[in-house]
Amino acid sequence: MDLKNKSLLITGGTGSFGTALIKRIVTDQPDIGRLIIFSRDELKQFELSQKFPVEKYPFIRYFLGDIRDQERVRRAFNRVDYVIHAAALKQVPAAEYNPMEFIKTNVIGAENIINAAIDSGVKRVVALSTDKAAAPVNLYGATKLCSDKLFVAANNMAGGHDIKFSVVRYGNVMGSRGSVIPFFLNKRNSKELPITHPEMTRFNITLSEGVDLVLKALEHSWGGEIYVPKLPSFKVTELAEAIAPNASQKVVGIRPGEKIHEEMITIADSTQTYESENHFVILPNQARWKLEDYLAQQELKKVDDGFYYNSGENSDFLNKEELRGLIKSHIDKDFEPL
């Protein structure tokens, strides 16, 4: 997407995704008008400003604020063309213990983003979602499902405003904070790795692939779509063997609110789901555009009714050598299994 002389704001911009997106933009789109990093963490803002100093990248703005604060969000959205909404509370156990905090950020915060975007003349908004929003079994997933619904419905709230809202949903991001690969890497010097369930599987997406899909959604969405990438899966036991083949594996049990397999498209979604070579799109039940016009411009075909997409029944699984290669390419170039 050409961002020349445009203004792009990233909420939660100091996280793993935001950092990857900044790297992509400063490399590929140095003629962007403004790149605004909106987050509430002043330390992360400072650390990111050391990597991407304003002196070297004069189009970058570091904007301290919380998406719970509607007035601050409105101020940040002034003269902004595009918004990528990545801010969220994400830790599953913390959500179960602090439910209202997650609702305030993930649901009320989403409402604040929507209202500010409509009122400020923003043209496009892409919100990041999670596999846990599909048939949620924990409060975090429930808040993200609610958020997804809000962003899809926001297209019908826009009235005469020229704005499009869409969602990108993906699962386990390789190397992101709190994910399983860094956890195993930190534990690999021990003689034992904890495994929650011997059959557990996860999808795998790199940060670069996540950035690709978000930029695609930002450029091509008509409003109301939920984009889901086609991804390989891995077994958690296979990952443990790839990282520490000489360590034993101890089954410790599934944590509260955790699934054995990730799910990104449910059977109930199948009636509205279409696919391309690299991704699926869940279309809205009510749209501001005609389906026949949309399909005429998109290279998509309808999935079968009853289709669903989960990591356990995927047709593409990564083996140990492929996992090791991805770790070396995307996390630690000096990685060697122990």
C-alpha positions in Angstrom: 0.0 0.0 0.0 1.4 3.4 -0.9 1.6 5.6 2.2 3.3 8.6 0.5 2.2 11.8 2.4 -0.4 9.8 4.4 -0.7 9.6 8.2 -0.8 6.2 9.8 -1.4 5.6 13.5 -0.7 2.3 15.4 -2.4 1.8 18.7 -0.3 -0.5 21.0 2.5 0.5 18.6 5.3 -0.4 21.0 4.4 -4.1 21.0 5.9 -6.9 18.8 3.6 -6.2 15.9 4.1 -2.4 16.1 7.8 -2.8 16.1 7.8 -5.1 13.1 5.5 -2.7 11.2 7.7 0.3 12.0 10.7 -1.6 10.6 8.8 -2.4 7.4 7.6 1.2 6.9 10.9 2.9 7.5 12.5 0.5 5.0 9.9 0.5 2.3 7.9 3.7 2.7 10.3 6.5 4.0 8.1 9.1 2.2 5.2 8.5 4.5 3.7 11.7 5.9 3.4 10.7 9.6 3.8 7.5 11.5 2.2 7.8 15.0 3.1 5.4 17.7 0.2 5.5 20.3 0.7 3.5 23.5 0.4 4.0 27.3 3.9 2.6 28.2 6.4 5.4 28.5 9.3 3.1 29.0 8.6 1.2 25.8 8.0 4.5 24.0 11.5 5.6 25.2 13.1 2.3 24.2 11.5 2.4 20.8 12.6 6.0 20.2 16.2 4.8 20.7 15.8 2.3 17.9 13.9 4.7 15.7 14.9 8.3 16.7 12.9 11.2 15.4 16.2 12.9 14.3 16.7 10.0 11.8 13.0 9.4 11.0 11.3 12.8 11.3 8.0 11.4 10.2 7.6 9.4 13.4 5.6 10.7 16.3 5.5 9.1 19.8 2.1 9.8 21.3 1.5 8.7 24.9 -2.0 7.7 25.7 -4.5 5.0 26.7 -7.3 3.8 24.4 -9.6 3.9 27.4 -9.3 7.7 27.3 -11.6 8.8 24.6 -10.5 12.4 24.6 -6.9 11.4 24.2 -7.7 9.0 21.4 -9.6 11.8 19.6 -6.6 14.1 19.9 -4.3 11.5 18.6 -6.6 10.8 15.5 -6.5 14.4 14.4 -5.6 14.5 10.6 -4.9 10.7 10.6 -5.7 8.8 7.4 -5.3 5.2 8.5 -5.4 3.4 11.9 -4.1 -0.1 12.8 -5.5 -1.1 16.2 -3.1 -3.4 17.9 -3.6 -2.3 21.6 -5.1 -4.9 23.9 -4.8 -6.7 27.2 -3.9 -10.3 26.2 -2.9 -12.6 29.0 -5.5 -15.3 29.5 -5.0 -15.9 33.3 -4.9 -12.2 34.0 -8.3 -11.8 32.3 -9.9 -14.4 34.4 -8.7 -12.6 37.6 -9.3 -9.1 36.3 -12.2 -9.3 34.0 -13.4 -5.7 34.1 -9.9 -4.4 33.2 -10.0 -6.5 30.0 -13.5 -5.3 29.2 -12.4 -1.7 29.7 -9.5 -2.0 27.3 -10.6 -4.6 24.8 -14.2 -3.6 24.5 -14.7 0.0 25.7 -11.3 0.8 24.1 -12.6 -0.6 20.8 -15.7 1.6 21.0 -13.4 4.7 21.6 -11.4 3.8 18.5 -14.5 3.5 16.4 -16.1 6.7 17.5 -12.9 8.8 17.3 -12.1 7.4 13.8 -15.6 8.3 12.5 -15.6 11.7 14.0 -12.0 12.5 13.0 -12.3 11.7 9.3 -10.1 8.5 9.3 -10.4 6.6 6.1 -9.6 3.0 7.1 -9.2 1.1 10.3 -7.8 -2.4 10.6 -8.2 -4.1 14.1 -6.0 -7.0 15.1 -7.8 -10.0 16.5 -6.8 -13.5 17.8 -7.7 -17.1 17.3 -9.1 -17.0 20.8 -12.0 -14.9 19.5 -13.3 -17.9 17.6 -15.7 -19.9 19.8 -14.1 -18.4 22.9 -13.6 -20.4 26.1 -12.0 -17.7 28.2 -12.7 -14.1 29.0 -9.9 -12.7 26.9 -11.3 -14.5 23.8 -14.8 -13.2 24.7 -13.6 -9.6 24.8 -11.9 -10.0 21.5 -14.9 -11.6 19.9 -16.9 -8.6 21.1 -14.3 -6.2 19.7 -14.4 -8.0 16.3 -18.2 -7.6 16.3 -17.9 -3.9 17.1 -15.5 -3.3 14.3 -17.6 -5.2 11.8 -20.7 -3.4 12.8 -18.9 0.0 12.8 -19.3 0.1 9.0 -23.0 0.4 9.5 -22.6 3.2 12.0 -20.4 5.3 9.7 -23.4 6.8 7.9 -22.2 9.2 5.2 -18.6 9.1 6.4 -16.0 7.7 4.0 -14.5 5.1 6.3 -14.0 1.3 6.2 -13.4 -1.0 9.2 -12.0 -4.5 8.9 -10.3 -7.1 11.2 -7.3 -9.4 10.8 -7.4 -12.6 12.9 -4.3 -14.8 13.5 -2.9 -17.0 16.2 0.5 -17.8 17.7 3.0 -15.2 16.5 6.5 -16.7 16.3 8.8 -15.2 18.9 6.2 -12.7 20.4 6.4 -12.0 24.1 4.8 -14.7 26.2 4.5 -17.2 23.3 5.7 -20.8 23.5 8.9 -20.6 21.5 10.7 -18.0 23.6 9.5 -19.9 26.7 11.1 -23.2 25.4 14.2 -21.4 24.4 14.7 -20.0 27.9 14.1 -23.5 29.4 16.2 -25.5 27.0 19.3 -25.6 29.2 17.2 -27.5 31.8 16.7 -31.3 31.4 12.9 -31.0 31.3 10.4 -29.0 29.3 6.8 -28.6 30.6 4.2 -29.7 28.0 0.5 -28.8 28.7 -0.9 -31.6 26.6 0.8 -34.2 24.3 -1.7 -33.6 21.5 -1.6 -29.7 21.6 -1.1 -27.9 18.3 -0.7 -24.3 17.3 -0.7 -22.3 14.1 2.5 -20.5 13.3 2.8 -17.0 11.8 5.8 -14.8 11.6 5.6 -11.1 12.4 6.5 -10.4 8.8 3.5 -12.5 7.6 1.3 -10.7 10.1 2.4 -7.3 8.8 1.8 -8.4 5.2 -1.8 -9.4 5.8 -2.6 -6.3 7.8 -1.3 -4.0 5.0 -3.3 -6.1 2.5 -6.4 -5.6 4.5 -5.7 -1.9 4.9 -5.4 -1.5 1.1 -8.1 -3.9 -0.2 -10.9 -4.1 2.4 -14.4 -2.9 1.5 -15.5 -2.8 5.1 -16.6 -5.5 7.5 -14.3 -8.4 6.5 -12.4 -10.6 8.9 -9.2 -11.8 7.2 -7.6 -15.1 8.3 -4.3 -16.2 7.0 -3.6 -19.8 5.8 -0.8 -21.0 8.1 1.2 -24.1 8.9 0.7 -25.8 12.2 3.1 -27.5 14.6 2.7 -30.0 17.5 4.0 -28.6 20.8 5.9 -31.8 21.4 7.6 -31.5 18.0 8.6 -28.0 18.9 10.1 -29.2 22.2 12.1 -31.8 20.4 13.2 -29.3 17.8 14.6 -26.9 20.5 15.8 -29.4 23.1 15.9 -32.9 21.7 17.8 -34.2 24.8 15.4 -32.8 27.3 12.5 -34.9 28.7 8.9 -33.6 28.4 6.7 -33.4 31.5 2.9 -33.1 30.9 1.7 -30.5 33.3 -1.9 -30.1 32.2 -3.9 -27.5 30.2 -4.1 -24.1 31.8 -7.6 -22.6 32.5 -9.1 -21.2 29.4 -6.7 -22.9 27.0 -7.6 -25.0 24.0 -5.8 -28.1 22.7 -6.1 -26.8 19.1 -6.3 -23.3 17.9 -9.5 -22.4 16.0 -9.7 -19.4 13.6 -12.9 -20.2 11.6 -15.9 -22.0 13.1 -18.5 -24.1 11.4 -21.0 -21.2 12.0 -18.7 -18.9 10.0 -18.6 -21.2 7.0 -21.6 -19.8 5.3 -19.9 -16.4 5.1 -16.3 -17.6 4.4 -14.4 -17.3 1.1 -10.8 -18.2 0.3 -8.0 -17.1 -1.9 -4.6 -18.8 -2.3 -3.1 -17.3 0.8 -6.0 -16.4 3.1 -9.7 -16.7 4.1 -12.1 -13.9 4.4 -15.2 -14.0 6.6 -17.7 -11.6 5.1 -20.2 -9.6 7.1 -23.9 -10.7 7.2 -24.8 -7.0 6.6 -22.6 -5.0 4.4 -22.7 -1.5 2.8 -21.8 -3.1 -0.5 -23.2 -5.8 -2.8 -21.7 -9.2 -2.6 -21.7 -9.7 -6.4 -19.7 -6.5 -6.8 -17.3 -7.5 -4.1 -16.7 -11.0 -5.6 -16.3 -9.5 -9.1 -13.2 -7.7 -7.9 -11.7 -10.3 -5.6 -10.1 -13.6 -6.5 -12.1 -15.6 -3.9 -14.1 -18.8 -3.9 -16.7 -19.9 -1.4 -15.7 -22.6 1.1 -18.1 -25.6 1.7 -20.8 -25.1 4.2 -19.7 -26.9 7.4 -16.0 -25.9 6.8 -13.9 -25.0 9.8 -10.2 -24.2 10.3 -8.2 -25.4 13.3 -4.6 -26.2 13.9 -5.2 -29.8 14.8 -6.8 -30.8 11.4 -4.6 -28.6 9.3 -3.2 -30.1 6.0 0.2 -28.3 6.6 2.4 -29.2 9.6 6.0 -28.1 10.3 8.6 -30.7 11.1 11.5 -30.3 13.5 14.0 -29.2 10.8 11.5 -26.6 9.5 10.9 -25.3 13.0 14.6 -25.0 13.6 15.1 -23.1 10.3 12.3 -20.6 11.2 13.8 -20.1 14.7 17.2 -19.2 13.1 15.6 -17.0 10.5 13.2 -15.1 12.8 14.3 -15.3 16.4 17.9 -16.3 17.0 20.4 -16.6 14.1 22.8 -18.4 16.3 20.3 -21.0 17.5 21.4 -24.6 17.8 19.3 -27.4 19.4 20.6 -28.7 22.8 
